[in-house]
Amino acid sequence: MNIIKHFVGGKVIDGTSRRKGQVFNPATGEQESEVILATKSDLDKTVEIAKKAFDTWSLKPALQRARIMFKFKELIEKNFDELTKLIVSEHGKVYEDAKGSLIRGLEVVEFACGIPHVLKGEFSENVGTNVDSYSMRQPLGVAAGITPFNFPAMVPMWMFPLAIACGNTFILKPSEKDPSCPMRLAELLHEAGLPAGVFNVVNGDKEVVDAILSNNDIKALSFVGSTPIAKYIYENAAKNEKRVQALGGAKNHLVVMPDCDLEGAVNGLMGAAYGSAGERCMAQSVAVAVGDIGDELVSRLVKKAEALKIGPGMDKSSEMGPLVTKQHLEKVKGYVDLGVKEGAKLALDGRDLKLQGYENGFYIGGCLFDHVTTDMRIYKEEIFGPVLSVVRVKTFEEATKMINEHEYGNGVSIYTRDGDAGRTFASKIQVGMVGINVPIPVPMAFHSFGGWKRSLFGDSGMHGMEGVKFYTKLKTITSRWPSGIRSNPEFIMPTME
């Protein structure tokens, strides 16, 4: 049995715990690894190592930190196939999808390579007589990240490249369901020349999460996961005086207007709803059919979803792989059962899918509900599986109102040929990331990722300049150099005149 440990202080270590978690290959249903689940003591010792490493790493010129990011980028590209296969083997998503997610993470590394430029401050000469004022951004100290199973490379890489490039040290607690890719990334960072202790991976469960929240030497915490846990992270991190960005759940809508390119909308929905088996926080899980477009939309979706090629992620013909665990498979099937019970029309049922040779894998076929209403749980709650719900409304205004009233506000899209409808939608919709004739509106690394409402706790999104600001603190200096004659004490508010 393969044993996955921790990466601390520049090397793989065992830690003190005897507790272990199981890591499965979702395609076969077989356990392939065990991961050691760290203790609070393990986490606290790692913090001490990271804190000591910060003393020297934070003093490195930004240009030197950038050069390590450049080398890290080169090593990721060199080991792309290996990293992609690690994602497929533990998460289950198909190879090309895993590769695409790794590229998205690499784009943040590329952005971090420009850190000498983005860390530049501002300068104002002569704000008062012979008085200058300037600002700088300095690192916080030890930062931490807690990341989900669905993107074992991309989501951690939203966090640690920028945090490290800004001069912080970092502790990553990846999902215990698929920890091998983050471990390999740590090894590549060390190979790139990153000093020991600057980036560390501590595998674990709630014990490590709570240890991160309570450790006063961790100054900032980034999280991506479900809304209940995001709220828990946000409240407890803030209570312990940490900076926190906690991205939660989603229920993303795609509005299909009667005037749109319907084939384009259907193709967009297919990839957005069933890609990665729906295990994406940006998955489009609700199609909003406006006017009389509903019948044709559902008819086309059923035909395409029936033809989905489902199989193991390493099969080049597969378009959708298995779910991550048996427990998650049962949860998703339970939501389909619930939708039927609630009265939605199950236009396509994928619950009984069985693949020859992979009977023990965690597979489900694409599922499609029609005539879903806003009072149903399958509409309200995040399913995180290949289940698409079609809601029918009469007008554009009704669609916009429905989306704005939903508790989540992560991502949304509209398909239309009407420029006024697209512009009005982008302006009025209460959602953080908006697509117009784009199915999954994920910003590039030099912009920032983040939702609204109960999809984001905290006021800072991920990566881009939002990430730079999150991982640094602003310092403003006001200076005057007298000409040798000391002035008398002043007891009034300085006006810089």
Helices and strands as residue ranges (DSSP letters): E 2-4, E 6-8, E 11-13, E 20-25, E 30-36, H 40-57, H 62-78, H 80-91, H 95-112, H 115-118, E 123-128, E 131-139, E 142-146, H 154-165, E 169-173, H 180-191, E 199-201, H 206-214, E 218-224, H 227-239, E 243-247, E 252-256, H 262-274, G 275-278, E 284-290, H 294-306, H 326-342, E 345-348, E 367-370, H 377-380, E 387-393, H 396-405, E 408-409, E 411-415, H 419-428, E 433-436, E 452-453, E 456-457, H 464-470, E 472-480
